[in-house]
Amino acid sequence: MPVPVIKIENLVKRYDDLVALDHFNLRIEEGEIFGLLGPNGSGKTTTINCILSLLAFDKGTIEVFGKEMHPDSYDLKRQIGVVMQNVAVFDELTVYENIDYFCGLYIKDKAVRRQCVEEAIDFVGLSDFRRFYPKKLSGGLLRRLNIACGIAHKPKLIFLDEPTVAVDPQSRNRILEGIQELNRQGATIIYTSHYMEEVEQICTRVAIMDKGKNLAIGTTAELKRMIKKSEIISIDILDLLPEQLDAIRGLKHVYEASFENHCLKVLCSGGTHNLPRVLSYLQSEEVSFGRVYSELPTLNDVFLEITGKELRD
């Protein structure tokens, strides 16, 4: 069996009476783009800091590339790149100088480092901005500089924490394409985001955690099969009688139906031919209807059903 890039077993981290990680387990294979999702306060950042050995934990083991991770595991840390949510660059240095500085923490040979810096600049599309200082860059360009600083030394394992926060659609698209290209070049990527459509787009597997526990893990298709909601039907209707709505609620595989603002919404659990069944009933009742929508559940639906809808701090 191949050695996983990351293996976490029974990880426990406490802050006084607060249990941030509660016997947390995780296994990430080489070549994955792995989505680590969870509400605010779920333990994502604590997990990442423990993996990087930036934070001591109370119990459990963490292995990276088959070796146990410790604060002085510099041989392992040289193979890791970290791009955190908050942009961390030096305002006094230009784009080129920033990337060169961070790359220099891992690569001492000047010729090799120069080549790596140039490749990183080309990779994130900052060739025209190499002499710019950070304060002159837009939000999207700053994000791309932040990524270049974290990946210039060509790490085998990359942590990307909310890399597309507050950027325009063009920059977001460029960043996501860059992440996929890094993966094609051989990097294993741990990706956190609150943009569920991004996770669906690029991640090979996803873990949803909350309250320090791993609640669900799998591909997006596997996660969607775990929840009750399998189809969402929306139909524009001018009027619907209460008894007709009750009859729709009684149809096979329907577990919830509502009628508000001239829209009938029907939630189905499993089964096939749900839409024809609903439309057949409406036609039998001579109920006129307009536009009809049938949607499969999204990763956002999965996330909310598993973690709940209450607001988090």
C-alpha positions as CSV (number, residue, x, y, z in Angstrom):
1,M,0.0,0.0,0.0
2,P,1.5,3.4,-1.0
3,V,2.7,5.6,1.9
4,P,0.2,8.6,2.3
5,V,1.5,12.1,2.1
6,I,-0.3,12.9,5.3
7,K,-1.5,10.5,8.0
8,I,-3.2,11.7,11.2
9,E,-4.3,9.3,13.8
10,N,-6.4,10.1,17.0
11,L,-5.2,13.7,17.1
12,V,-6.3,15.6,20.2
13,K,-5.7,19.3,20.9
14,R,-7.1,21.1,23.9
15,Y,-7.2,24.8,24.8
16,D,-7.9,24.5,28.5
17,D,-11.5,23.2,28.6
18,L,-12.1,23.6,24.9
19,V,-11.4,20.5,22.8
20,A,-10.3,21.9,19.4
21,L,-9.5,18.5,17.9
22,D,-11.3,15.4,19.2
23,H,-9.5,12.2,18.1
24,F,-9.2,13.5,14.6
25,N,-8.2,11.2,11.8
26,L,-7.1,11.9,8.2
27,R,-5.3,10.3,5.4
28,I,-4.3,12.2,2.2
29,E,-2.7,10.3,-0.7
30,E,0.0,11.6,-3.1
31,G,-1.4,13.6,-6.0
32,E,-4.7,14.7,-4.5
33,I,-6.2,18.1,-4.4
34,F,-7.8,17.6,-1.0
35,G,-10.5,20.0,0.2
36,L,-10.6,20.5,4.0
37,L,-13.9,22.2,4.8
38,G,-15.6,23.3,8.0
39,P,-17.5,26.2,9.6
40,N,-15.6,28.9,11.5
41,G,-14.1,27.3,14.6
42,S,-14.4,23.8,13.3
43,G,-10.7,23.1,13.8
44,K,-9.3,23.5,10.3
45,T,-6.6,26.0,11.2
46,T,-5.6,24.1,14.3
47,T,-5.3,20.9,12.1
48,I,-3.0,22.7,9.6
49,N,-0.9,24.2,12.4
50,C,-0.5,20.8,14.0
51,I,0.5,19.2,10.7
52,L,3.1,21.9,10.2
53,S,4.3,21.3,13.8
54,L,3.7,25.0,14.6
55,L,1.4,23.9,17.4
56,A,1.9,21.2,20.0
57,F,-1.0,18.7,20.5
58,D,-2.0,16.6,23.4
59,K,-2.4,13.2,21.8
60,G,-2.1,11.3,18.6
61,T,0.4,11.0,15.7
62,I,1.1,13.0,12.5
63,E,3.2,11.6,9.7
64,V,4.2,13.5,6.6
65,F,5.8,11.6,3.7
66,G,5.9,8.6,5.9
67,K,7.9,10.2,8.7
68,E,6.7,11.6,12.1
69,M,6.5,15.4,12.0
70,H,8.3,17.4,14.7
71,P,9.2,21.1,15.0
72,D,12.8,20.3,13.8
73,S,11.8,18.1,10.9
74,Y,13.5,20.5,8.5
75,D,13.9,17.8,5.8
76,L,10.1,17.5,5.7
77,K,9.5,21.2,5.9
78,R,11.7,21.9,2.9
79,Q,9.2,19.9,0.8
80,I,6.2,21.9,2.1
81,G,4.8,25.2,0.8
82,V,2.3,27.3,2.8
83,V,0.0,30.0,1.4
84,M,-2.1,31.4,4.3
85,Q,-5.3,33.5,4.0
86,N,-3.7,36.7,5.2
87,V,-1.3,38.0,2.6
88,A,2.2,37.8,4.1
89,V,4.7,39.8,2.0
90,F,7.1,42.6,2.8
91,D,6.0,46.1,1.7
92,E,9.6,47.3,1.4
93,L,10.5,44.6,-1.2
94,T,9.4,44.4,-4.8
95,V,7.6,41.5,-6.3
96,Y,10.8,39.9,-7.4
97,E,12.6,40.6,-4.1
98,N,9.7,39.1,-2.1
99,I,9.7,35.9,-4.0
100,D,13.5,35.7,-3.9
101,Y,13.5,36.2,-0.1
102,F,11.0,33.4,0.6
103,C,12.6,31.1,-1.9
104,G,15.9,31.8,-0.3
105,L,14.7,30.2,2.9
106,Y,14.8,26.9,1.2
107,I,17.3,27.2,-1.7
108,K,20.7,28.7,-1.0
109,D,22.3,28.2,-4.5
110,K,21.8,31.6,-6.2
111,A,21.7,30.3,-9.7
112,V,19.1,27.7,-8.9
113,R,17.1,30.2,-6.8
114,R,17.1,32.7,-9.6
115,Q,15.6,30.2,-12.0
116,C,13.0,29.2,-9.5
117,V,12.0,32.8,-8.9
118,E,11.7,33.5,-12.6
119,E,9.5,30.3,-13.1
120,A,7.3,31.4,-10.1
121,I,6.8,34.8,-11.6
122,D,5.9,33.4,-15.0
123,F,3.6,30.8,-13.3
124,V,1.4,33.4,-11.5
125,G,1.5,35.9,-14.4
126,L,3.5,38.7,-12.7
127,S,6.2,39.2,-15.3
128,D,5.0,42.8,-16.0
129,F,5.0,43.6,-12.2
130,R,8.3,42.3,-11.0
131,R,9.6,45.7,-10.0
132,F,6.3,46.8,-8.4
133,Y,6.0,47.1,-4.6
134,P,3.0,45.3,-3.0
135,K,1.1,48.6,-2.2
136,K,0.9,49.2,-6.0
137,L,-0.7,45.8,-6.7
138,S,-4.4,45.1,-6.9
139,G,-6.0,42.5,-4.5
140,G,-5.8,39.8,-7.2
141,L,-2.2,40.5,-8.0
142,L,-1.3,40.5,-4.3
143,R,-2.9,37.0,-3.9
144,R,-0.9,35.8,-6.8
145,L,2.3,37.2,-5.3
146,N,1.4,35.5,-2.0
147,I,1.1,32.2,-3.9
148,A,4.3,32.7,-5.8
149,C,6.2,33.2,-2.5
150,G,4.8,30.0,-1.1
151,I,5.5,27.7,-4.1
152,A,8.7,29.1,-5.7
153,H,10.9,26.4,-4.0
154,K,8.8,23.8,-5.8
155,P,7.3,22.0,-2.8
156,K,5.8,18.5,-3.0
157,L,3.0,19.4,-0.5
158,I,1.2,22.7,-0.6
159,F,-1.3,24.2,1.9
160,L,-3.6,26.8,0.4
161,D,-5.9,28.5,2.9
162,E,-8.6,30.6,1.3
163,P,-6.4,31.7,-1.6
164,T,-9.2,33.4,-3.6
165,V,-10.8,35.6,-0.8
166,A,-11.9,39.0,-2.0
167,V,-10.5,38.8,-5.6
168,D,-12.2,39.5,-8.9
169,P,-13.5,36.6,-11.1
170,Q,-10.6,36.9,-13.5
171,S,-8.0,36.6,-10.7
172,R,-10.0,33.7,-9.1
173,N,-10.0,31.8,-12.4
174,R,-6.3,32.4,-12.8
175,I,-5.6,31.1,-9.3
176,L,-7.7,28.0,-9.7
177,E,-6.1,27.2,-13.0
178,G,-2.7,27.6,-11.3
179,I,-3.6,25.3,-8.5
180,Q,-4.6,22.6,-11.0
181,E,-1.4,23.1,-12.9
182,L,0.7,22.7,-9.7
183,N,-1.2,19.4,-9.1
184,R,-0.5,18.2,-12.7
185,Q,3.2,19.0,-12.1
186,G,3.2,16.6,-9.1
187,A,2.2,18.6,-6.0
188,T,-0.3,17.3,-3.5
189,I,-2.5,20.2,-2.4
190,I,-4.5,20.8,0.8
191,Y,-7.2,23.4,0.0
192,T,-9.5,25.2,2.3
193,S,-12.2,27.5,1.2
194,H,-15.7,28.7,1.9
195,Y,-16.5,28.9,-1.8
196,M,-18.1,25.5,-2.3
197,E,-18.2,25.8,-6.1
198,E,-14.4,26.1,-6.2
199,V,-14.0,23.0,-4.1
200,E,-16.4,21.1,-6.4
201,Q,-14.4,22.3,-9.4
202,I,-10.9,21.4,-8.4
203,C,-10.8,18.9,-5.4
204,T,-10.5,15.2,-5.9
205,R,-11.7,14.4,-2.4
206,V,-13.2,16.5,0.4
207,A,-13.4,16.2,4.2
208,I,-16.0,18.1,6.2
209,M,-15.1,18.7,9.8
210,D,-16.8,20.3,12.7
211,K,-16.2,20.6,16.4
212,G,-12.8,19.0,16.0
213,K,-14.1,15.8,14.3
214,N,-14.0,14.5,10.7
215,L,-17.7,14.1,10.0
216,A,-17.6,13.0,6.3
217,I,-15.0,12.3,3.7
218,G,-15.1,11.3,0.0
219,T,-15.5,12.6,-3.5
220,T,-18.1,15.3,-4.0
221,A,-20.4,12.6,-5.6
222,E,-19.9,10.3,-2.6
223,L,-20.7,13.1,-0.2
224,K,-23.9,14.0,-2.1
225,R,-25.1,10.5,-1.7
226,M,-24.8,10.7,2.1
227,I,-27.5,13.3,2.5
228,K,-31.3,13.0,2.3
229,K,-31.8,15.6,-0.4
230,S,-31.3,14.0,-3.9
231,E,-33.3,16.3,-6.1
232,I,-34.8,19.8,-5.8
233,I,-37.8,20.6,-8.0
234,S,-39.0,24.2,-8.5
235,I,-42.1,25.0,-10.5
236,D,-43.7,28.4,-11.1
237,I,-47.5,28.2,-10.4
238,L,-50.0,31.0,-10.1
239,D,-52.0,29.3,-7.4
240,L,-52.1,26.0,-5.6
241,L,-54.7,24.7,-3.1
242,P,-53.7,23.5,0.4
243,E,-55.1,20.1,-0.3
244,Q,-53.1,19.9,-3.6
245,L,-49.9,20.8,-1.7
246,D,-50.7,18.0,0.8
247,A,-51.2,15.5,-2.0
248,I,-47.8,16.5,-3.5
249,R,-46.2,15.9,0.0
250,G,-47.7,12.4,-0.2
251,L,-46.0,11.5,-3.5
252,K,-43.4,8.8,-3.5
253,H,-39.9,10.0,-2.5
254,V,-41.1,13.5,-1.6
255,Y,-40.1,14.4,2.0
256,E,-40.8,18.2,1.9
257,A,-42.9,20.5,-0.2
258,S,-43.7,24.2,0.1
259,F,-45.6,26.8,-1.9
260,E,-44.5,30.5,-1.5
261,N,-44.5,33.5,-3.9
262,H,-46.1,31.4,-6.7
263,C,-43.3,28.9,-6.5
264,L,-43.7,25.2,-5.7
265,K,-40.6,23.7,-4.2
266,V,-40.4,19.9,-3.8
267,L,-37.5,18.1,-2.1
268,C,-37.0,14.5,-3.0
269,S,-35.0,11.8,-1.4
270,G,-33.7,9.1,-3.7
271,G,-35.7,7.5,-6.5
272,T,-36.1,8.3,-10.2
273,H,-38.8,10.0,-12.3
274,N,-39.6,12.4,-9.5
275,L,-40.2,15.4,-11.8
276,P,-42.5,13.5,-14.2
277,R,-44.4,12.2,-11.1
278,V,-45.0,15.8,-9.8
279,L,-45.9,17.2,-13.2
280,S,-48.3,14.3,-13.9
281,Y,-50.1,15.1,-10.6
282,L,-50.4,18.8,-11.5
283,Q,-51.7,18.0,-15.0
284,S,-54.3,15.6,-13.5
285,E,-55.5,18.5,-11.3
286,E,-55.5,20.8,-14.3
287,V,-53.0,23.1,-12.5
288,S,-51.3,25.5,-14.9
289,F,-47.6,25.9,-14.4
290,G,-44.7,27.9,-16.0
291,R,-41.0,27.4,-15.7
292,V,-39.8,24.1,-14.3
293,Y,-36.4,23.5,-12.7
294,S,-34.8,20.3,-11.5
295,E,-31.6,20.6,-9.5
296,L,-29.2,18.0,-8.0
297,P,-27.8,18.8,-4.6
298,T,-24.7,20.9,-4.4
299,L,-21.7,20.6,-2.1
300,N,-23.2,23.6,-0.2
301,D,-26.3,21.5,0.5
302,V,-24.1,18.7,1.8
303,F,-22.1,21.1,4.0
304,L,-25.2,22.7,5.5
305,E,-27.0,19.3,6.2
306,I,-23.9,17.8,7.8
307,T,-22.8,20.9,9.9
308,G,-26.1,22.6,10.5
309,K,-27.4,26.1,9.6
310,E,-26.8,27.9,12.8
311,L,-24.5,30.9,12.6
312,R,-20.9,30.6,13.7
313,D,-18.5,33.2,15.2
